[in-house]
Amino acid sequence: MANTSSEKPTVHKVKITLLGSRPPIWRRLEVPTTYTLRELHDVIQIAFGWEDYHMWVFETGNGRWGIADRDLQIGSAASQRLGRTAPRTGDRFRYTYDFGDDWEHEAVVEAITPAEPEIAYPRCLTGRRTGPPEDCGGIWGYEYLIEVLSDPSHGEHEERLEWLGLDSADEFDPAVFDTAEVNKALSSLATVLVKT
C-alpha cells in the first residue's frame, strides 16, 4: 500500500526488464513509494542509459500515463503515484520508451518495504547487460548492431563504430553492467527518507 503522512516511508523494489532482449537486459531498483510515474520515468531513463529524447508511456491497470495527450489517451504521469499504480507486491505494469524504436519494459513489484535509515533513494540494486543506445532501431536493430560490431569484416562495421563515437568495437561490451555507475548517475535524484 502507498504510505500516508502518518506512516513510515516505504520503497518499492521493482524489477524492470526490457522485453524481447536475449539475454535479458534488466534492472532491479528501489524507489520511494510516493514517487510519481514521471519521477519513475526519470529513474528508468538513467538506469537503462537512455537520454530522454523520445515520447514514453506507462500502461497500468488504471490507465495510460506519460506526457498528457488527450488524442493518445495519455494522462499526466506527474499526477499518478507509484503507490497508487502498483500498491501490492506482484503488481505489474508496462513502460514503453520511444514509440518508433518501441522499447517495451515490464515492471514487476517484487517487494514494498520500509525505507532503510540513512539510505538514499532511488537506487539500483543490480542489473544485467548494457542498455541499447538511442535510435538503434528497437530490439531487432540492437541485435543487428551487436552482430555488426562483433564482425570487423562486416560492411557496416566502421560506419556503426563512427555512429557510436567509438574507435574500436572493444569499447562496447553488451554484457557489461555497472551498478555503481548507475547509482552515481542516480545520485542527482536521490534523497535520504529516514534520518537517524
C-alpha positions in Angstrom: 0.0 0.0 0.0 1.0 3.6 -0.5 2.2 5.3 2.6 0.4 8.2 4.2 2.0 11.0 6.1 1.5 9.2 9.4 3.2 6.1 8.2 6.9 5.5 7.9 8.3 6.0 4.4 8.3 2.9 2.2 10.1 1.9 -1.0 9.1 -0.2 -3.9 11.6 -2.8 -5.1 10.9 -3.1 -8.8 12.5 -5.3 -11.4 12.3 -3.7 -14.9 13.1 -5.9 -17.9 13.5 -4.8 -21.5 11.1 -7.1 -23.3 12.5 -9.2 -26.2 16.1 -8.8 -25.1 18.1 -12.1 -25.3 19.9 -12.5 -23.0 17.6 -10.3 -20.8 18.5 -6.7 -20.1 17.1 -5.7 -16.7 17.4 -3.5 -13.6 16.4 -4.0 -10.0 15.6 -0.6 -8.5 14.3 0.7 -5.2 12.3 3.9 -5.5 10.1 5.8 -2.9 6.5 4.6 -2.9 5.5 8.3 -3.1 7.3 8.8 -6.4 5.1 9.9 -9.4 5.3 7.9 -12.6 7.1 11.0 -14.0 9.8 10.6 -11.4 9.9 6.8 -12.1 10.4 7.6 -15.8 13.5 9.7 -14.9 14.9 6.8 -12.9 14.3 4.3 -15.7 16.0 6.6 -18.2 19.1 6.8 -16.1 19.1 3.1 -15.1 19.0 1.9 -18.8 21.2 4.7 -20.1 18.5 6.3 -22.2 18.8 10.0 -23.0 15.1 11.0 -22.7 14.8 12.1 -26.4 11.5 10.4 -27.2 7.9 10.0 -26.1 7.1 7.5 -23.4 4.1 6.0 -21.6 3.3 3.7 -18.6 0.4 1.3 -19.3 -1.1 0.3 -16.0 -4.3 -1.2 -14.6 -5.7 2.3 -14.0 -4.8 3.9 -17.3 -2.0 5.2 -19.6 0.4 7.8 -18.1 3.1 9.9 -19.6 3.2 13.4 -21.1 -0.5 14.2 -21.1 -2.0 13.9 -24.6 -5.8 13.7 -25.0 -5.6 12.4 -28.6 -3.4 9.4 -27.4 -5.5 9.0 -24.3 -2.5 9.5 -22.0 -2.9 11.1 -18.6 -0.3 13.1 -16.8 2.4 10.8 -15.2 3.1 13.7 -12.8 -0.4 13.1 -11.3 0.0 9.4 -10.7 1.9 7.9 -7.8 3.7 4.6 -7.9 2.0 3.5 -4.7 -1.4 4.0 -6.3 -0.4 2.4 -9.6 1.1 -0.7 -8.1 0.1 -0.9 -4.4 0.9 -4.6 -3.9 3.8 -7.0 -4.3 3.4 -8.8 -7.6 1.7 -5.9 -9.4 2.9 -5.4 -13.0 2.8 -2.6 -15.5 4.4 -1.7 -18.8 6.7 1.2 -19.7 7.3 2.0 -23.4 10.1 4.4 -24.4 10.5 5.8 -28.0 7.3 5.0 -29.9 9.5 4.5 -33.1 12.0 2.0 -31.7 9.3 0.7 -29.3 11.4 -0.2 -26.2 8.9 -2.1 -24.1 9.7 -2.8 -20.5 7.8 -4.9 -18.0 7.9 -3.7 -14.4 7.2 -6.1 -11.5 6.9 -5.0 -7.9 9.0 -7.5 -6.0 8.6 -6.0 -2.5 7.3 -2.9 -0.7 9.4 -2.4 2.4 10.2 0.3 5.0 12.9 2.7 3.9 16.2 2.0 5.5 17.8 4.6 7.7 20.5 6.8 6.0 20.0 5.2 2.6 19.4 7.5 -0.3 16.6 6.5 -2.8 16.2 5.9 -5.7 19.0 3.3 -6.0 19.8 0.4 -8.3 20.5 -2.9 -6.5 21.6 -4.8 -9.5 21.0 -5.4 -13.2 22.2 -7.2 -16.3 23.7 -6.1 -19.5 24.3 -2.7 -21.1 21.2 -0.8 -22.3 20.9 -0.3 -26.0 22.0 3.0 -27.5 19.3 5.5 -28.6 17.9 5.3 -32.1 19.4 1.9 -33.0 16.1 0.5 -34.3 14.5 -1.3 -31.4 15.4 -4.7 -30.1 15.9 -6.1 -33.6 18.2 -3.2 -34.5 20.1 -3.6 -31.3 20.7 -7.3 -32.1 21.9 -6.3 -35.6 24.2 -3.7 -34.1 25.8 -6.2 -31.8 26.2 -8.6 -34.8 27.9 -5.8 -36.9 30.2 -4.7 -34.1 31.3 -8.3 -33.5 32.4 -8.8 -37.1 35.2 -6.4 -38.2 34.7 -7.6 -41.8 31.1 -6.6 -41.9 30.4 -3.9 -44.5 28.7 -1.6 -41.9 31.3 -2.2 -39.1 33.2 1.1 -39.5 30.0 3.1 -40.1 28.5 1.8 -36.8 31.6 2.5 -34.9 31.6 6.1 -36.1 27.8 6.4 -35.3 28.5 5.3 -31.7 31.6 7.5 -31.5 33.9 4.5 -30.9 37.4 3.9 -32.1 37.1 0.1 -31.6 34.3 -2.4 -31.0 36.2 -3.4 -27.8 34.8 -0.1 -26.3 31.3 -1.5 -26.4 30.5 -4.7 -24.4 26.8 -5.5 -24.4 27.4 -8.0 -21.5 28.7 -5.3 -19.1 26.6 -3.7 -16.3 27.9 -1.4 -13.6 25.7 -0.9 -10.6 28.0 1.7 -9.1 27.9 3.8 -12.3 24.1 3.7 -12.4 23.9 4.8 -8.7 26.3 7.6 -9.4 24.1 8.8 -12.2 21.0 8.4 -9.9 22.6 10.4 -7.1 21.3 13.6 -8.5 17.8 12.3 -7.8 18.5 10.6 -4.5 17.4 11.6 -1.1 17.5 10.0 2.4 14.0 9.2 3.5 14.8 8.1 7.1 17.4 10.0 9.1 18.8 8.7 12.4 
